[in-house]
Amino acid sequence: MRALKLFLTAVISLVVLSVIVGFIAREILLIMAVNQVRASARGLSQLQAEPSFIESCRDFGSLPFDTLSLTRTQLRFVSDTDYVLEIVCQTNESLRSTIRTESLPALVEKGSGQSGLIQGEELHGFTVAVLGRTGAIYEEDSFIRTSLKYVGTPNFIVDQGPVTVCEGYGFRCCNNTTQIGQGAQQSQALDCPLSCYDSCAEKPVVLNFASDPEPTVGTRVATVQANQPVSFYYALNDIRGDVFAQSTTPE
């Protein structure tokens, strides 16, 4: 009996200790991620484009002095965990110069549907999360600010960052032939604007299709007399496996 009590005490102590260590590790990972991204965002102002990049950008046409500058700098996510620091040509945004590539700490991901931060965009930013804890990085009064507890305040815009690839938004490129998009759509994705969705589902596949009367050999045309009924039979295979649905449709 005494041994059993000691065993239960040891198990409970181990569980409590594991929970405490987990909470501490979560806080450490969140602090590491927020500090890393803040340092990266602050470094945007120090990025320098190569002269050849400036010349290539200028070839697309210069901008009036009272509007935007020729280039801008941004922190752009290319997946839920990886991001790049880059310089973008304002007159042709497909012209980019990637300066550095970095990754978030293990278990940390940026918010779904978010893409990063453009330098100079006031009250714009994004969130990072680890095991249910969410922090934020945003620009305010020309300073990069952070919050280790984000539940919608402070108020800033998270869904108008730099245009990026579908995976950078946390979405997926669906195959238009075999899949159908589900959930939110991101029509600005650089790689698949027409098929970038929150998730993809497999389209049903018609395994067999027949009619009564049967169609003419070599064609899909069934000939019937006026007011004569025709029946169609089909079998489908959907994403849950082989689902055979026999149906008769009189016409």
TIROFI-253568 format. One record per residue (C-alpha): residue in one letter; x, y, z. Coordinates in steps of 0.001 Angstrom, whole numbers, plus 500000, padded with zeros to 6 digits. Layout:
<atoms>
+---+--------+--------+--------+
| r |      x |      y |      z |
+---+--------+--------+--------+
| A |      X |      Y |      Z |
...
+---+--------+--------+--------+
</atoms>
This chain:
<atoms>
+---+--------+--------+--------+
| r |      x |      y |      z |
+---+--------+--------+--------+
| M | 500000 | 500000 | 500000 |
| R | 502798 | 502347 | 500907 |
| A | 504592 | 501560 | 497672 |
| L | 501414 | 502313 | 495725 |
| K | 501083 | 505713 | 497427 |
| L | 504690 | 506519 | 496627 |
| F | 504134 | 505495 | 493009 |
| L | 500995 | 507642 | 492666 |
| T | 502740 | 510588 | 494296 |
| A | 505647 | 510246 | 491897 |
| V | 503317 | 510057 | 488879 |
| I | 501310 | 513123 | 489973 |
| S | 504488 | 515039 | 490692 |
| L | 505852 | 514131 | 487269 |
| V | 502633 | 515262 | 485543 |
| V | 502592 | 518569 | 487439 |
| L | 506264 | 519126 | 486679 |
| S | 505706 | 518351 | 482996 |
| V | 502845 | 520855 | 482815 |
| I | 504939 | 523549 | 484484 |
| V | 507889 | 522870 | 482180 |
| G | 505528 | 522950 | 479185 |
| F | 504143 | 526360 | 480145 |
| I | 507629 | 527723 | 480721 |
| A | 508887 | 526313 | 477401 |
| R | 505887 | 527830 | 475612 |
| E | 506621 | 531266 | 477044 |
| I | 510284 | 530990 | 476153 |
| L | 509493 | 529962 | 472562 |
| L | 507006 | 532823 | 472164 |
| I | 509477 | 535369 | 473544 |
| M | 512199 | 534015 | 471241 |
| A | 509913 | 534200 | 468204 |
| V | 508641 | 537720 | 468930 |
| N | 512128 | 539050 | 469613 |
| Q | 513529 | 537396 | 466492 |
| V | 510858 | 538765 | 464194 |
| R | 511024 | 542218 | 465784 |
| A | 514761 | 542317 | 465161 |
| S | 514198 | 541199 | 461566 |
| A | 511500 | 543845 | 461012 |
| R | 513669 | 546563 | 462502 |
| G | 516417 | 545541 | 460101 |
| L | 514234 | 546322 | 457096 |
| S | 515335 | 549964 | 457201 |
| Q | 518955 | 548868 | 456767 |
| L | 518472 | 546772 | 453640 |
| Q | 520361 | 548097 | 450652 |
| A | 519578 | 547153 | 447068 |
| E | 522318 | 546409 | 444563 |
| P | 522840 | 549134 | 441926 |
| S | 521907 | 546635 | 439211 |
| F | 518558 | 546014 | 440935 |
| I | 517861 | 549740 | 441091 |
| E | 518643 | 550096 | 437406 |
| S | 516404 | 547157 | 436510 |
| C | 513591 | 548685 | 438531 |
| R | 514073 | 552098 | 436948 |
| D | 513794 | 550521 | 433503 |
| F | 510111 | 549908 | 434206 |
| G | 509496 | 553624 | 434673 |
| S | 510285 | 556111 | 437401 |
| L | 507830 | 557413 | 439986 |
| P | 506972 | 561064 | 440693 |
| F | 508986 | 562523 | 443545 |
| D | 505830 | 563398 | 445511 |
| T | 504522 | 559824 | 445618 |
| L | 506128 | 556489 | 446420 |
| S | 509824 | 555720 | 446385 |
| L | 511283 | 553501 | 443701 |
| T | 511592 | 550492 | 446038 |
| R | 510209 | 549272 | 449348 |
| T | 511342 | 546749 | 451930 |
| Q | 509189 | 544039 | 453461 |
| L | 509147 | 540930 | 455613 |
| R | 507228 | 538304 | 453632 |
| F | 506285 | 534803 | 454760 |
| V | 506692 | 531998 | 452224 |
| S | 505253 | 529350 | 454580 |
| D | 503825 | 529216 | 458092 |
| T | 507344 | 529219 | 459539 |
| D | 509737 | 530647 | 456919 |
| Y | 510043 | 534277 | 455851 |
| V | 512287 | 536468 | 453726 |
| L | 513536 | 540015 | 454051 |
| E | 513457 | 541576 | 450629 |
| I | 513451 | 544701 | 448514 |
| V | 510614 | 545081 | 446009 |
| C | 510426 | 547293 | 442932 |
| Q | 507386 | 549562 | 443251 |
| T | 506861 | 549866 | 439493 |
| N | 507029 | 546097 | 438942 |
| E | 506406 | 544035 | 442066 |
| S | 507495 | 540826 | 440371 |
| L | 511029 | 542250 | 440551 |
| R | 512325 | 541305 | 444003 |
| S | 515701 | 541105 | 445686 |
| T | 515784 | 538642 | 448584 |
| I | 518374 | 539720 | 451141 |
| R | 517914 | 537129 | 453860 |
| T | 515830 | 534041 | 454662 |
| E | 514914 | 533094 | 458229 |
| S | 512702 | 530613 | 460088 |
| L | 510634 | 530865 | 463245 |
| P | 511658 | 528758 | 466259 |
| A | 510352 | 525203 | 466509 |
| L | 506592 | 524838 | 467152 |
| V | 505957 | 528517 | 466343 |
| E | 503768 | 529502 | 463365 |
| K | 502459 | 532800 | 462079 |
| G | 498722 | 533453 | 461911 |
| S | 496646 | 531878 | 459131 |
| G | 495801 | 534197 | 456238 |
| Q | 498573 | 536618 | 457206 |
| S | 501628 | 537289 | 455057 |
| G | 504012 | 539611 | 456869 |
| L | 504836 | 543290 | 457190 |
| I | 505594 | 546125 | 454770 |
| Q | 507880 | 548793 | 456196 |
| G | 506111 | 552118 | 456609 |
| E | 502584 | 550687 | 456811 |
| E | 501255 | 552083 | 460082 |
| L | 499230 | 549769 | 462329 |
| H | 499902 | 546781 | 460083 |
| G | 501486 | 543551 | 461275 |
| F | 500951 | 539869 | 461980 |
| T | 500736 | 537372 | 464807 |
| V | 502766 | 534326 | 465828 |
| A | 501471 | 531489 | 467964 |
| V | 502846 | 528525 | 469879 |
| L | 500683 | 525934 | 471653 |
| G | 497739 | 528281 | 472106 |
| R | 499689 | 531422 | 473084 |
| T | 499663 | 534280 | 470575 |
| G | 501960 | 537268 | 470254 |
| A | 501940 | 540160 | 467794 |
| I | 504422 | 542239 | 465793 |
| Y | 503229 | 545495 | 464215 |
| E | 504371 | 548974 | 463211 |
| E | 503155 | 552051 | 465048 |
| D | 504522 | 555592 | 464875 |
| S | 507358 | 554306 | 462668 |
| F | 508488 | 551882 | 465389 |
| I | 508230 | 548097 | 465403 |
| R | 506253 | 547129 | 468483 |
| T | 505356 | 543759 | 469991 |
| S | 502830 | 542215 | 472334 |
| L | 503189 | 538868 | 474086 |
| K | 499444 | 538588 | 474631 |
| Y | 497255 | 539275 | 471614 |
| V | 493468 | 538782 | 471575 |
| G | 492546 | 541455 | 469039 |
| T | 493998 | 544415 | 470901 |
| P | 495886 | 546565 | 470187 |
| N | 493916 | 547170 | 466996 |
| F | 495963 | 546731 | 463853 |
| I | 495509 | 545162 | 460416 |
| V | 496799 | 541605 | 459994 |
| D | 495431 | 540615 | 456567 |
| Q | 496918 | 543277 | 454295 |
| G | 500590 | 542377 | 454327 |
| P | 502786 | 541832 | 451276 |
| V | 501433 | 539692 | 448451 |
| T | 503018 | 536250 | 448677 |
| V | 502697 | 532641 | 447561 |
| C | 499710 | 530549 | 448602 |
| E | 501649 | 528615 | 451240 |
| G | 502838 | 531906 | 452693 |
| Y | 499230 | 532703 | 453643 |
| G | 498910 | 529299 | 455260 |
| F | 496648 | 528124 | 452417 |
| R | 496988 | 525417 | 449727 |
| C | 497044 | 525397 | 445935 |
| C | 494250 | 523044 | 444899 |
| N | 494456 | 520959 | 441739 |
| N | 491646 | 522258 | 439531 |
| T | 491276 | 518873 | 437852 |
| T | 491010 | 516575 | 440866 |
| Q | 490294 | 518903 | 443812 |
| I | 487898 | 521622 | 444870 |
| G | 488785 | 524478 | 447219 |
| Q | 487107 | 524824 | 450597 |
| G | 486994 | 527661 | 453107 |
| A | 488505 | 531088 | 452506 |
| Q | 490094 | 531869 | 449137 |
| Q | 493197 | 534014 | 448596 |
| S | 492895 | 535485 | 445109 |
| Q | 496155 | 537468 | 445380 |
| A | 498452 | 534463 | 445757 |
| L | 501463 | 534768 | 443464 |
| D | 501521 | 531129 | 442380 |
| C | 497863 | 530033 | 442149 |
| P | 495448 | 532965 | 442583 |
| L | 492467 | 531031 | 441190 |
| S | 492906 | 527923 | 443318 |
| C | 494436 | 529131 | 446616 |
| Y | 492112 | 527997 | 449416 |
| D | 492185 | 527274 | 453116 |
| S | 491927 | 523558 | 452293 |
| C | 491276 | 521226 | 449366 |
| A | 488859 | 518317 | 448982 |
| E | 489076 | 515574 | 446398 |
| K | 486432 | 515731 | 443689 |
| P | 484217 | 512638 | 443277 |
| V | 485285 | 510380 | 440413 |
| V | 482674 | 508753 | 438163 |
| L | 483667 | 505089 | 438042 |
| N | 480860 | 503931 | 435836 |
| F | 478051 | 505574 | 433904 |
| A | 475376 | 503758 | 431894 |
| S | 471845 | 504250 | 430631 |
| D | 468803 | 502241 | 429669 |
| P | 468351 | 502168 | 426718 |
| E | 472075 | 501852 | 426107 |
| P | 473876 | 504492 | 424055 |
| T | 475035 | 503783 | 420536 |
| V | 478352 | 501877 | 420409 |
| G | 481277 | 504309 | 420233 |
| T | 479175 | 507295 | 421311 |
| R | 477559 | 508663 | 424469 |
| V | 474227 | 509246 | 422728 |
| A | 471128 | 507267 | 423703 |
| T | 468220 | 507456 | 421259 |
| V | 464676 | 507269 | 422629 |
| Q | 461181 | 507718 | 421269 |
| A | 458928 | 510587 | 422283 |
| N | 457708 | 510224 | 425902 |
| Q | 459883 | 507116 | 426354 |
| P | 461551 | 507066 | 429794 |
| V | 465322 | 506766 | 430053 |
| S | 467245 | 505623 | 433128 |
| F | 470791 | 506563 | 434103 |
| Y | 473001 | 504464 | 436370 |
| Y | 476264 | 505676 | 437883 |
| A | 478831 | 504747 | 440514 |
| L | 480959 | 507322 | 442339 |
| N | 484220 | 507207 | 444266 |
| D | 484516 | 510066 | 446760 |
| I | 487157 | 511164 | 449280 |
| R | 485897 | 508689 | 451899 |
| G | 486579 | 505669 | 449725 |
| D | 484465 | 503675 | 447320 |
| V | 480920 | 504905 | 447715 |
| F | 478608 | 503348 | 445140 |
| A | 475433 | 505297 | 444716 |
| Q | 473026 | 503685 | 442290 |
| S | 470481 | 506119 | 440952 |
| T | 467695 | 505917 | 438441 |
| T | 466530 | 509166 | 436870 |
| P | 463544 | 509037 | 434527 |
| E | 463305 | 511751 | 431875 |
+---+--------+--------+--------+
</atoms>
